[in-house]
Amino acid sequence: MNVSLLNVGMEVDPLALDPGATAWMLAASALVLLMTPGLAFFYGGLVRMKSVLNIMMMSFGAMGVVAVVWALWGYGLAFGPDTLSGFIGDPFANLGLSGLTSSIGGKAPGLPDMVFIGFQATFAIITVALISGAVAERVRFGPWLLFAALWVTLVYAPIAHWVWGGGIFGATGIVGSKISALDFAGGTVVHMNAGIAGLMLAVVLGKRLGFMKDPNIRPHNLPFVMLGAGLLWFGWFGFNAGSELAADATAGLAWTNTLLATSAALLGWLLIERIRDGHATSLGAASGAVAGLVAVTPACGFVDPIGAIAIGVVAGAVCALAVGLKFKIGLDDSLDVVAVHFVGGLWGTLSLGFFALPSAKTQGGLFFGGGLTQFWPQLLTALIVTVWSCVMTTLIGFAIHKTIGMRVSEADELNGIDVTEHAETAYELLMVGGSFNPGEPHPSAVAVEVAAVVTEESMPERGKVRT
C-alpha cells in the first residue's frame, strides 16, 4: 500500500517521477488525440457526400503536419524561455525537443517533460483541425497542409505562449506587464483562436458555389455527426481534466463541470430549436453538446457545478441563435465554426468574470464577491487574441491563396473534391445488373450521385440551423 509522503510530513520532490500523475496524463493525452478523428467524423457527416473524405483528410493532415512542426520548433515557440519581452518563446532552446527526453518536473511536479509536450501537441493539432470546418468543400489539400504549418507557427504558438507559456498573460495577478487572465484549458488559445481564424479564412476564400441558393447543401450523414460528437465529448474529459496536469481534486472538478455544462448546453440548444423551428433534432443535440464543451473549457477548473450548468445553458442557447446570423450577413462558414467555437469560446472566457470562485488565482467573479475585477482581464485577453488571430490568419491565407492557390476550381468543386483531390469516393454503391462500357461513367459513380440526390432531397428542411 502506498502512503503519501505528505501524510507523514515529508516534502515531495518535484523532480521525482509521480507515477499516478504520469499515468493519468498519458491517458488524457490519448483522449485528446482521439478528439481529432472524432472531429473528422463530426465534420464528415455535416458536408455533402462528394466532400466527406476531403474534410476528414484535412483533420488527419493536421495531425501529420502539426505534430512534426511541434517537435521541431513549435513547442519551443510556445513553451520555451521568454524572448521579445514575453511575446514568444525561444524556438532554439530545445530545437527538435533536444535535452528534454529524460527531464522531469520542468512544467509540472513529478511529470516527465515529454508527457507535457505530447499533451500540448494534441491541443495544437485539434485547434488547426477545427479551422477546416469553416472552409469545407472548397480547399485544396496541399495548400491546406502549408497553411497548417504556417498557422500553428505564427498564430497558435505565440498565443499559447502568452496564455500558458509564461508570456504576457498570467493567472496569478498582475505582475509587471502581465494580465491576470484565466483560461483553464483553451477557451482563448484553442476555441476563440480557431473560430476567428475560420472566419477570416472563409472570407479570403469566398463562398461555396450555390451557397444560400442550392437546397442540397446540407448534412449527408447525421449518424456520423452523432458519432463524432460522442467521440469529442469522450475525449474532452482528457482535454479539460487533463489540463490540471495532475490527478487531484481540481481535475475531478473539471471533469464533473465538463459533464454538467455539456449536458446543459445540449438542452439549451434543443430548447431554442423547439421554440424556433418546432423540432428538437439530432443535429441540434450534437451541436449543443459541442457548444457546451467549448464554453466550459476555459472555466471548468475555476467554477462550481451550478456555475458550469449556467455556462452550459447560456452557451447552448446563444450558439444556436448565432448560427442563423451567417445567413443574414452572407458568410459561408460551412460548419458553423464561428458560431460554436468563437461565440462559445468568447462566452466561456467572459463567464469567468461572473462565475469564477475565489482562489489563490482570482478574487472571484461578480457573483462571488469579486465585482468585475476578473471580467476586465478576460475581456482584454479575448480582444488581443481575436485581433492577433484575425490579422495573422488573413495574411497567411491571402498569401497562400494568391500565390499557389488555396481554393479548388469551380469544376472540381462541382464534381466533388474527394475525386479531384484524393482520387477516391467515400461510398462505393454498385448497381446490380447492366453492363459497363469503357468511356462511359462507371456504374458505381452514377449510383453515388443518384444516392446523394435521393438522400439530400429526402432530408427534412431544418430552417436555417445548418446548411
C-alpha positions as CSV (number, residue, x, y, z in Angstrom):
1,M,0.0,0.0,0.0
2,N,1.4,3.4,-1.0
3,V,1.4,6.1,1.7
4,S,1.6,9.7,0.5
5,L,4.8,11.4,1.7
6,L,2.7,14.4,2.6
7,N,0.8,12.3,5.1
8,V,4.0,11.6,7.1
9,G,5.2,15.2,7.0
10,M,7.8,14.8,4.2
11,E,8.1,17.1,1.2
12,V,7.6,15.7,-2.3
13,D,10.5,16.2,-4.7
14,P,9.0,17.8,-7.8
15,L,11.8,16.3,-9.9
16,A,11.0,12.8,-8.8
17,L,8.6,10.8,-11.1
18,D,5.0,10.8,-9.9
19,P,3.6,7.5,-11.4
20,G,0.0,8.4,-10.8
21,A,0.1,11.8,-12.4
22,T,2.2,10.4,-15.3
23,A,-0.3,7.5,-16.0
24,W,-3.2,9.9,-15.9
25,M,-1.6,12.4,-18.2
26,L,-0.6,9.7,-20.7
27,A,-4.3,8.6,-20.8
28,A,-5.5,12.2,-21.0
29,S,-3.2,12.9,-23.9
30,A,-4.5,9.8,-25.8
31,L,-8.1,11.1,-25.1
32,V,-7.3,14.5,-26.6
33,L,-5.7,12.9,-29.7
34,L,-8.8,10.9,-30.2
35,M,-10.8,14.1,-30.4
36,T,-9.3,14.9,-33.9
37,P,-10.6,11.7,-35.6
38,G,-13.8,12.4,-33.7
39,L,-13.9,15.9,-35.2
40,A,-13.3,14.3,-38.6
41,F,-16.5,12.2,-38.2
42,F,-18.4,15.2,-36.9
43,Y,-17.4,17.4,-39.8
44,G,-17.6,14.5,-42.3
45,G,-21.3,14.0,-41.6
46,L,-22.0,17.6,-42.0
47,V,-20.7,18.0,-45.5
48,R,-22.1,16.6,-48.8
49,M,-21.4,13.1,-49.9
50,K,-18.9,14.2,-52.5
51,S,-16.7,16.1,-50.0
52,V,-16.7,13.8,-46.9
53,L,-13.2,12.3,-47.5
54,N,-11.6,15.7,-48.1
55,I,-12.9,17.3,-44.9
56,M,-11.8,14.2,-42.9
57,M,-8.4,14.3,-44.6
58,M,-8.0,17.9,-43.5
59,S,-8.2,16.7,-39.9
60,F,-5.8,13.8,-40.5
61,G,-3.5,16.1,-42.4
62,A,-3.4,18.4,-39.4
63,M,-2.3,15.5,-37.2
64,G,0.6,14.8,-39.5
65,V,1.9,18.3,-40.1
66,V,1.3,19.9,-36.6
67,A,2.9,17.1,-34.7
68,V,6.1,17.3,-36.7
69,V,6.2,21.1,-36.5
70,W,5.5,21.0,-32.8
71,A,8.5,18.7,-32.2
72,L,10.9,20.7,-34.4
73,W,10.2,24.3,-33.3
74,G,6.5,24.7,-32.3
75,Y,7.0,23.6,-28.7
76,G,9.9,26.0,-28.2
77,L,7.9,28.9,-29.6
78,A,5.0,28.1,-27.2
79,F,6.8,27.0,-24.0
80,G,10.4,27.9,-24.4
81,P,12.1,30.6,-22.4
82,D,10.7,34.1,-22.9
83,T,12.1,36.2,-25.8
84,L,11.0,39.6,-27.0
85,S,9.6,40.6,-23.6
86,G,7.3,37.6,-23.3
87,F,5.9,37.8,-26.9
88,I,7.3,34.4,-27.9
89,G,9.3,31.5,-26.6
90,D,12.8,30.7,-27.8
91,P,12.4,28.1,-30.6
92,F,16.2,27.3,-30.5
93,A,16.3,26.5,-26.7
94,N,15.0,22.9,-27.3
95,L,15.0,22.6,-31.1
96,G,13.8,19.2,-32.0
97,L,13.0,18.6,-28.3
98,S,16.7,18.3,-27.6
99,G,17.6,17.9,-23.9
100,L,14.0,17.1,-22.8
101,T,13.8,13.3,-23.4
102,S,14.6,12.4,-19.8
103,S,13.8,15.6,-17.8
104,I,11.1,15.5,-15.1
105,G,9.2,18.3,-13.4
106,G,10.0,21.1,-15.8
107,K,6.4,22.0,-16.4
108,A,4.5,20.1,-13.6
109,P,5.8,18.4,-10.4
110,G,6.6,14.8,-10.9
111,L,5.6,14.8,-14.6
112,P,8.1,13.9,-17.4
113,D,8.5,16.9,-19.7
114,M,7.9,14.6,-22.7
115,V,4.4,13.8,-21.4
116,F,3.6,17.5,-21.1
117,I,5.0,18.1,-24.7
118,G,2.8,15.3,-26.1
119,F,-0.2,16.6,-24.3
120,Q,0.2,20.1,-25.6
121,A,0.8,18.8,-29.1
122,T,-2.6,17.3,-29.2
123,F,-4.1,20.7,-28.4
124,A,-2.2,22.3,-31.3
125,I,-3.4,19.6,-33.6
126,I,-7.1,19.9,-32.9
127,T,-7.0,23.7,-33.0
128,V,-5.8,23.6,-36.6
129,A,-8.3,20.9,-37.5
130,L,-11.2,23.0,-36.1
131,I,-10.5,25.7,-38.7
132,S,-11.2,23.4,-41.6
133,G,-14.9,23.3,-40.8
134,A,-15.3,27.0,-41.8
135,V,-13.9,26.4,-45.3
136,A,-15.2,22.9,-46.0
137,E,-15.8,21.7,-49.6
138,R,-13.5,24.3,-51.3
139,V,-9.9,23.9,-50.2
140,R,-7.0,22.2,-52.0
141,F,-5.3,19.6,-49.8
142,G,-1.6,20.6,-50.4
143,P,-2.1,24.3,-49.7
144,W,-4.1,23.3,-46.6
145,L,-1.1,21.5,-45.2
146,L,1.1,24.5,-45.8
147,F,-1.5,26.7,-44.1
148,A,-1.5,24.3,-41.1
149,A,2.3,24.6,-40.7
150,L,2.4,28.4,-41.0
151,W,-0.6,28.9,-38.8
152,V,0.5,26.8,-35.9
153,T,3.9,28.6,-36.1
154,L,2.7,32.2,-36.4
155,V,-0.7,32.2,-34.7
156,Y,-1.2,29.2,-32.3
157,A,2.3,29.1,-30.8
158,P,2.5,32.8,-29.8
159,I,-1.0,32.8,-28.3
160,A,-0.2,29.6,-26.3
161,H,2.9,31.3,-25.0
162,W,1.0,34.4,-23.9
163,V,-1.6,32.4,-22.0
164,W,0.2,29.2,-20.8
165,G,3.9,29.6,-21.5
166,G,4.7,32.5,-19.2
167,G,4.1,35.3,-21.7
168,I,2.1,38.5,-21.4
169,F,-0.9,36.8,-19.8
170,G,-0.7,35.2,-16.4
171,A,-3.1,33.6,-13.9
172,T,-1.5,34.9,-10.6
173,G,-2.5,38.5,-10.7
174,I,-0.9,41.5,-12.5
175,V,2.9,41.2,-12.3
176,G,4.6,43.9,-14.3
177,S,3.1,43.8,-17.8
178,K,1.2,40.6,-17.3
179,I,-2.6,40.4,-17.5
180,S,-4.3,38.3,-14.9
181,A,-6.4,36.3,-17.3
182,L,-7.8,32.8,-16.6
183,D,-8.0,30.1,-19.2
184,F,-8.0,26.6,-17.7
185,A,-8.0,24.5,-20.9
186,G,-8.2,26.7,-24.0
187,G,-11.1,29.0,-24.4
188,T,-8.9,31.6,-25.9
189,V,-5.9,29.6,-27.1
190,V,-8.0,26.9,-28.9
191,H,-11.6,27.9,-29.5
192,M,-11.7,31.7,-30.0
193,N,-8.4,31.4,-31.9
194,A,-9.8,28.7,-34.3
195,G,-13.1,30.4,-34.6
196,I,-11.8,33.8,-35.7
197,A,-9.3,32.1,-37.9
198,G,-12.0,30.1,-39.6
199,L,-14.0,33.3,-40.1
200,M,-11.1,35.1,-41.8
201,L,-10.1,32.2,-44.0
202,A,-13.7,31.8,-45.1
203,V,-13.7,35.5,-46.1
204,V,-10.4,35.2,-48.0
205,L,-11.6,32.1,-50.0
206,G,-15.2,33.2,-50.6
207,K,-18.4,31.3,-50.6
208,R,-19.2,27.8,-51.9
209,L,-20.9,27.6,-55.3
210,G,-24.6,27.7,-54.6
211,F,-24.4,28.9,-51.0
212,M,-27.9,30.0,-49.9
213,K,-29.2,29.0,-53.4
214,D,-28.7,25.3,-53.7
215,P,-31.1,23.4,-51.3
216,N,-28.9,20.3,-51.5
217,I,-26.1,21.9,-49.5
218,R,-26.9,20.1,-46.2
219,P,-25.5,17.3,-44.0
220,H,-25.3,13.9,-45.7
221,N,-24.8,11.6,-42.7
222,L,-26.3,12.5,-39.4
223,P,-25.1,9.3,-37.7
224,F,-21.6,10.4,-38.5
225,V,-22.3,13.7,-36.8
226,M,-23.7,12.0,-33.7
227,L,-20.7,9.6,-33.6
228,G,-18.3,12.4,-33.9
229,A,-20.0,14.4,-31.2
230,G,-19.8,11.4,-28.9
231,L,-16.1,10.9,-29.5
232,L,-15.5,14.6,-28.9
233,W,-17.4,14.5,-25.6
234,F,-15.4,11.4,-24.6
235,G,-12.1,12.9,-25.5
236,W,-12.9,16.3,-23.9
237,F,-12.6,14.8,-20.4
238,G,-8.9,14.4,-21.1
239,F,-8.8,17.9,-22.7
240,N,-10.3,19.6,-19.6
241,A,-9.5,17.4,-16.6
242,G,-6.0,16.7,-18.1
243,S,-5.2,20.4,-18.1
244,E,-4.7,20.3,-14.4
245,L,-1.6,18.3,-15.1
246,A,-2.3,16.2,-12.0
247,A,-4.7,13.6,-10.7
248,D,-6.3,15.7,-7.9
249,A,-9.4,17.4,-6.7
250,T,-9.3,20.2,-9.3
251,A,-9.1,17.6,-12.1
252,G,-12.2,16.0,-10.6
253,L,-14.0,19.3,-10.5
254,A,-13.0,20.0,-14.2
255,W,-14.3,16.5,-15.2
256,T,-17.6,17.0,-13.5
257,N,-18.1,20.5,-14.7
258,T,-17.4,19.3,-18.3
259,L,-20.2,16.7,-18.0
260,L,-22.7,19.2,-16.5
261,A,-22.0,22.1,-18.8
262,T,-22.2,19.9,-21.9
263,S,-25.5,18.3,-20.8
264,A,-27.0,21.7,-20.0
265,A,-25.9,23.2,-23.4
266,L,-27.4,20.2,-25.2
267,L,-30.7,21.0,-23.6
268,G,-30.4,24.8,-24.2
269,W,-29.8,24.3,-27.9
270,L,-32.7,21.8,-28.2
271,L,-35.0,24.3,-26.4
272,I,-34.1,27.1,-28.9
273,E,-34.7,24.6,-31.8
274,R,-38.1,23.6,-30.4
275,I,-39.3,27.1,-29.9
276,R,-37.9,28.4,-33.2
277,D,-38.3,25.5,-35.6
278,G,-40.8,23.3,-33.9
279,H,-38.5,20.3,-33.7
280,A,-35.6,19.1,-31.4
281,T,-33.2,17.5,-33.8
282,S,-30.2,15.1,-33.6
283,L,-28.0,17.7,-35.2
284,G,-29.1,20.2,-32.6
285,A,-28.2,17.8,-29.8
286,A,-24.8,17.1,-31.3
287,S,-24.1,20.8,-31.9
288,G,-25.4,21.8,-28.5
289,A,-23.1,19.3,-26.8
290,V,-20.1,20.7,-28.7
291,A,-21.1,24.3,-27.8
292,G,-21.2,23.3,-24.1
293,L,-17.8,21.6,-24.3
294,V,-16.3,24.8,-25.9
295,A,-17.8,27.2,-23.4
296,V,-16.8,25.3,-20.3
297,T,-13.2,24.7,-21.5
298,P,-11.8,28.0,-20.1
299,A,-13.8,27.8,-16.9
300,C,-14.0,24.1,-15.9
301,G,-11.4,24.3,-13.1
302,F,-12.5,27.7,-11.8
303,V,-16.3,27.4,-11.2
304,D,-18.6,25.3,-9.2
305,P,-21.1,22.8,-10.7
306,I,-24.0,25.3,-10.6
307,G,-21.8,27.8,-12.5
308,A,-21.0,25.1,-15.0
309,I,-24.7,24.4,-15.6
310,A,-25.4,28.1,-16.1
311,I,-22.5,28.5,-18.5
312,G,-23.7,25.5,-20.5
313,V,-27.3,26.6,-20.8
314,V,-26.4,30.0,-22.0
315,A,-23.8,28.6,-24.4
316,G,-26.3,26.2,-26.0
317,A,-28.9,29.0,-26.5
318,V,-26.5,31.7,-27.7
319,C,-24.6,29.4,-30.1
320,A,-27.9,28.1,-31.6
321,L,-29.0,31.7,-32.2
322,A,-25.6,32.7,-33.6
323,V,-25.8,30.0,-36.3
324,G,-28.5,31.9,-38.1
325,L,-26.5,35.1,-38.3
326,K,-24.3,33.8,-41.1
327,F,-27.3,33.8,-43.4
328,K,-28.1,37.4,-42.6
329,I,-24.6,38.6,-43.3
330,G,-23.9,36.1,-46.2
331,L,-21.0,34.4,-44.5
332,D,-20.3,30.9,-45.8
333,D,-18.9,29.4,-42.5
334,S,-19.6,25.9,-43.8
335,L,-19.9,24.0,-40.5
336,D,-20.5,26.9,-38.0
337,V,-17.1,27.1,-36.6
338,V,-17.6,30.8,-35.8
339,A,-20.9,30.4,-34.1
340,V,-19.9,27.4,-32.0
341,H,-16.2,27.9,-31.3
342,F,-15.7,31.7,-31.4
343,V,-19.0,32.6,-29.8
344,G,-18.9,29.7,-27.3
345,G,-15.2,30.3,-26.5
346,L,-15.9,34.0,-26.0
347,W,-18.8,33.4,-23.7
348,G,-16.8,30.8,-21.7
349,T,-13.9,33.2,-21.4
350,L,-16.1,36.1,-20.2
351,S,-18.2,33.9,-17.9
352,L,-15.2,33.7,-15.5
353,G,-15.8,37.3,-14.8
354,F,-19.2,36.3,-13.3
355,F,-18.8,32.7,-12.0
356,A,-15.1,32.3,-11.0
357,L,-14.7,31.0,-7.4
358,P,-12.4,32.9,-5.1
359,S,-9.0,31.3,-5.0
360,A,-5.3,31.9,-5.0
361,K,-5.6,32.8,-8.6
362,T,-8.5,35.2,-8.5
363,Q,-10.6,37.3,-6.2
364,G,-13.7,35.6,-7.7
365,G,-16.3,36.6,-10.2
366,L,-19.1,39.1,-9.9
367,F,-21.5,36.5,-8.3
368,F,-18.8,35.5,-5.7
369,G,-17.9,38.9,-4.3
370,G,-15.1,39.9,-6.7
371,G,-17.0,42.5,-8.6
372,L,-15.8,43.0,-12.1
373,T,-12.1,42.6,-11.2
374,Q,-11.8,39.3,-13.2
375,F,-14.1,40.4,-16.0
376,W,-11.8,43.1,-17.4
377,P,-8.7,40.9,-17.8
378,Q,-10.9,38.2,-19.5
379,L,-12.3,40.8,-21.9
380,L,-8.8,42.3,-22.7
381,T,-7.4,38.8,-23.3
382,A,-10.3,37.9,-25.7
383,L,-9.7,41.1,-27.6
384,I,-6.0,40.7,-28.0
385,V,-6.3,37.0,-29.1
386,T,-9.0,37.9,-31.6
387,V,-7.1,40.7,-33.2
388,W,-3.8,38.7,-33.5
389,S,-5.5,35.6,-34.9
390,C,-7.7,37.8,-37.3
391,V,-4.8,39.7,-38.7
392,M,-2.3,36.9,-39.0
393,T,-4.7,34.3,-40.4
394,T,-5.8,36.8,-43.1
395,L,-2.2,37.4,-44.1
396,I,-1.3,33.7,-44.2
397,G,-4.5,32.7,-46.1
398,F,-4.2,35.6,-48.5
399,A,-0.5,34.9,-49.2
400,I,-1.2,31.2,-50.0
401,H,-4.3,31.9,-52.0
402,K,-2.7,34.5,-54.2
403,T,0.5,32.5,-54.8
404,I,0.0,28.8,-55.2
405,G,-3.8,28.9,-54.9
406,M,-5.8,27.6,-52.0
407,R,-9.3,27.1,-53.4
408,V,-10.2,24.4,-55.9
409,S,-11.5,25.2,-59.3
410,E,-15.2,25.6,-60.0
411,A,-15.3,22.4,-62.0
412,D,-13.6,20.5,-59.2
413,E,-15.9,21.9,-56.6
414,L,-19.0,20.9,-58.7
415,N,-17.6,17.4,-59.4
416,G,-16.6,16.8,-55.8
417,I,-13.2,17.3,-54.3
418,D,-13.0,13.8,-53.0
419,V,-12.4,12.6,-56.5
420,T,-10.4,15.6,-57.8
421,E,-8.1,15.9,-54.7
422,H,-7.8,12.3,-53.5
423,A,-9.0,10.1,-56.4
424,E,-11.4,8.4,-54.0
425,T,-15.1,8.3,-53.2
426,A,-16.5,7.7,-49.7
427,Y,-19.2,5.3,-50.8
428,E,-18.9,2.5,-53.4
429,L,-22.6,1.8,-54.2
430,L,-22.5,-0.8,-57.0
431,M,-25.5,-1.1,-59.3
432,V,-27.0,-4.5,-59.8
433,G,-27.1,-5.9,-63.3
434,G,-26.5,-4.0,-66.5
435,S,-23.1,-3.6,-68.3
436,F,-20.2,-1.2,-68.2
437,N,-18.7,0.2,-71.4
438,P,-15.2,1.9,-71.3
439,G,-15.5,5.6,-71.9
440,E,-18.9,5.8,-70.0
441,P,-19.3,6.8,-66.4
442,H,-18.7,3.9,-64.1
443,P,-22.0,2.5,-62.6
444,S,-20.7,3.0,-59.1
445,A,-20.1,6.6,-59.7
446,V,-23.6,7.0,-61.2
447,A,-25.0,5.2,-58.2
448,V,-23.2,7.5,-55.8
449,E,-24.6,10.6,-57.5
450,V,-28.1,9.2,-57.5
451,A,-27.8,8.2,-53.9
452,A,-26.6,11.6,-53.0
453,V,-29.5,13.3,-54.7
454,V,-32.0,10.9,-53.1
455,T,-30.5,11.3,-49.7
456,E,-30.2,15.1,-49.8
457,E,-33.7,15.7,-51.3
458,S,-35.4,13.4,-48.9
459,M,-34.0,15.0,-45.8
460,P,-36.4,17.3,-44.0
461,E,-35.8,21.0,-44.0
462,R,-34.2,22.4,-40.9
463,G,-34.8,26.1,-41.4
464,K,-31.6,27.9,-41.2
465,V,-29.9,25.9,-38.4
466,R,-27.3,24.3,-40.7
467,T,-26.5,24.3,-44.3
